[in-house]
Amino acid sequence: MDVPEFGYADAGAQHTFHYLKPVVLEMAGENGQGKRVLDVGCGSGFWADQFMQRGYGAVGVDPSEQGIDIARKKYPKGRFERAVATDDLLQRIGEAPFDLVTSFEVVEHVYEPKDWASACFNALKPGGRLICSTPYHGYLKNLALAVTNGWDRHLDPLWSGGHIKFFSVNTLSQLLRNAGFVNPRFKGAGRAPYLWMSMVLAADRPA
């Protein structure tokens, strides 16, 4: 399957890392010795490297040729491949199922989130875990945006690339359940409670 060409712009993994890190590590556990992680939408490899520092073997996939080139040069201990997330992802990159799949600030950019969720599910061992994040949308935050006339800025259609899907806890949880995941659980990250910048969800592939 041909991979469409995507331009790469650093979406700010380092910027989001400081508020995502505590929640992600709580959900993943600090010790990754003997485990393998697949980072879906790895960009320039920043998050894959964070997991490698904690003992994981890491593979990253991303549709951006530029992002993959950066990742390979910066983090040679990992494996990085240009690929989109589809059901047959593991066969295409020649990897066995993973203990952990991660995907941070990615699903909001995906035209077919069902394909993304299915790819993440199929890439896991039975009993494996997905940890993903996306910008948070909930009643109080949405109300605050409306009251402050912030929707033009928040949903800026003039942003090249940008977000094309907007998830709530309920809709992202349902997406994961529809793909076969069980036990989705949520934590907010960044900013004050209920005005969170992002939400982090973990869910499991049944053992």
FENRA-V619557 format. One record per run of one state. SS is the DSSP state (helix for helix, strand for strand, loop for the rest). FROM is the first residue (numbers start at 1). LEN is the number of residues. If there is no record, write none. Layout:
# FENRA-V619557
ss=SS from=FROM len=LEN
ss=SS from=FROM len=LEN
This chain:
# FENRA-V619557
ss=loop from=1 len=5
ss=strand from=6 len=1
ss=loop from=7 len=6
ss=helix from=13 len=16
ss=loop from=29 len=7
ss=strand from=36 len=5
ss=loop from=41 len=5
ss=helix from=46 len=7
ss=loop from=53 len=4
ss=strand from=57 len=6
ss=loop from=63 len=1
ss=strand from=64 len=1
ss=helix from=65 len=10
ss=loop from=75 len=4
ss=strand from=79 len=4
ss=loop from=83 len=6
ss=helix from=89 len=5
ss=loop from=94 len=4
ss=strand from=98 len=7
ss=loop from=105 len=2
ss=helix from=107 len=3
ss=loop from=110 len=3
ss=helix from=113 len=10
ss=loop from=123 len=1
ss=strand from=124 len=12
ss=loop from=136 len=3
ss=helix from=139 len=9
ss=loop from=148 len=3
ss=helix from=151 len=4
ss=loop from=155 len=14
ss=helix from=169 len=11
ss=loop from=180 len=1
ss=strand from=181 len=9
ss=loop from=190 len=8
ss=strand from=198 len=8
ss=loop from=206 len=2
